[in-house]
Amino acid sequence: MNYFELFELPVSLAVDQNKLAAQYLALQRKYDPAAWVNAGADEQANALEKLRLVNNGFEVLKNPDSTINYVLKMKGLLAENENYELPADFLIEVKEINDGLRDGDVLNIEEAETKVFQLQKSLDHTVQHIIEAYSEDTVTEGQLLQVKDYFFRKKYLQGILESLGGKRNIAG
């Protein structure tokens, strides 16, 4: 059983957070250990396992990036600890930001962050329609591979933003 089945939600790249929260609360009540105190040991163990799945599933599905990761893995398009090769044009664009920052007089940290945010916004725009309109019946593998590329680019940009934050703290 996958997390979508557990929460009785359609497979989606953009989970309805209100429905997820409502299902989470209902499942928490259903598998609450207090509700199973008079049950046998096997039933109690089963309820605890379901509760663990509910908690893990909620953590995955409430986070958009984790949800994308999960769906791509479900579809067999993303391997655990995959070493994804980012496109050269993207890496060149990011290198220009890093070079400008390193040269100090070309970019300061705030300007570099702004450029990274602009890249991220442009990136979001390229797959937003796929993510929002995802349906297992209509989305192609090619579109999911676009989402995979988006996922890894976004992850890379988030790493840069984190490192810029660290530089700001050091410089600040």
N, C-alpha and C positions, 0 to 999 in steps of 0.2 A: 504494500500500500504506500503510495507516495503522499506527500504532504497535502496536495490539492484534494486528493480523495479523502484523506483524514478530515479535512476542514470542509468537505463538501462544496468546494469551489472549482470553477472551471480552470483549467491550466491557463495561466496568464503570465505575461511579463510585467504587467502592472496590476497587482492585486488590489481589489477593492478593500481598502483598509477598514472601513466600517463593518463590512461583512466578516472580514477576518477577525476583528475584535469581538464581534458578537459570537461567532463560532468558538473562538478561544475561550470565552467565559463559559459557554455552554459545555464545552468539553472538559474544562477545569472542574466544573460541578459534577459532571458525569463520572469522572475518574478520580475524584477527591478521595484520598485514603480513608477519610472518616465515613464515607458512604459504603465502604467495603469492609468495615471492621468486623461484621458478622459473617462474612463470606469465608470460604475455604482458602487455604494457603495458595493454591494455584490461581484462584480468581483474584486474590489480592496481588499476587505477583504480576498477573496479566494487566490489572488496572494500573499498577505502578509503571509497567513498561509502556502502556498507552499514554500515561501522563507524561512520561519522559519524551515520547514522540511528539505529543502535543506541544510541550515547551520548546523542543528543538525546532519543530515546524513553524511555530509562531516566530521564533527568532529569525529564521530564514525568510519567511514570507513577509515580514513587516519591513524588511530592508530591501529597497529596489535592486541594489547591486547583487545582494545575496540571492534574490529571486531569479535574476537573469542567469547567474552562475548555476543555480539549481536546475533551471529549465534546460539550459544548454547541456548540462550533464545528463539529464533525463533523456534528451534527444540523441545522446552519444556524440555530441559535437565538441565536447570539452572534457579533457582528461585531467585527472588529479595532478596537480603540480606541473601542468603543461608549460613547456617552454615555447611560448608563442613568439613568432618573429614579426615585429612591427614593421610596417611599410617604410621604405627608405625616405620618401618625401616627408612623412610625419617626423621621423627622427631628425632629418635635416632642419625642419622648422623648430623643433625643440632645441636642437644644438645651437641655433642662432640666438635663441633666448638665453641659453646658458652662457654662450660666448659674450653676449652683450652684458650680462650680469657680472661675469668674471672681469671684464674690462672696467667695470665700475663707473667710468665716465659715460658709458653708452646707456646703461639701464641701472636703475636702483631696484631694490627689492619690490617696492610697490608697483613699479612699472612692469617688472617681470611677472608679478602675480596677475596684473591686469591682462597681460598678453596670454598667460596660461588660462585665465578665466574666459577670455575671448575664444581661445582654441576649444575649450571645453564646451562653451555655448554652441559653437559651430558644429562640434561633434554631436552634441545632443540633438541638434536640428536634423542631422542626417538620418537618424533612426527613430526619432520620436513617433512618427506615424506607424512604424512597424510595432513598436512597443505598445502603444496605446490601442491599436486595432488588432492585436494578436489574437488569432484563432487557429487552433490546430488544423482546421479544415482548409484554411486559405493561405497561411504563411508558408512560403517555400523554404527549402533548405538553404537556398542562396540568401534569402532575407535573414535567416537565422545566422548565417555566417557573417553577414554585415553586422548583426548585433554582437556577435563574438568579437569581431574586430573592434567595434565600439567599446566593448567591455574592457579589452586589454589596453586600448588607448586611454580610456578614462582612468583606469588603474594607474597607468604610467604618469598621467598628469596629476593625479592625487598624490603620488609619491613626490613629485616635484614641488607641489604646494606645501607638503609637509616639510620638505627640506628647506624651502624658503622661509617657512615659519621658524624653523630652527635657526636659520641664519639671522633672522630678524632678532630673535632672542639673544643670540650671541652678540650681534652688532648693537642691539638696543641698549 
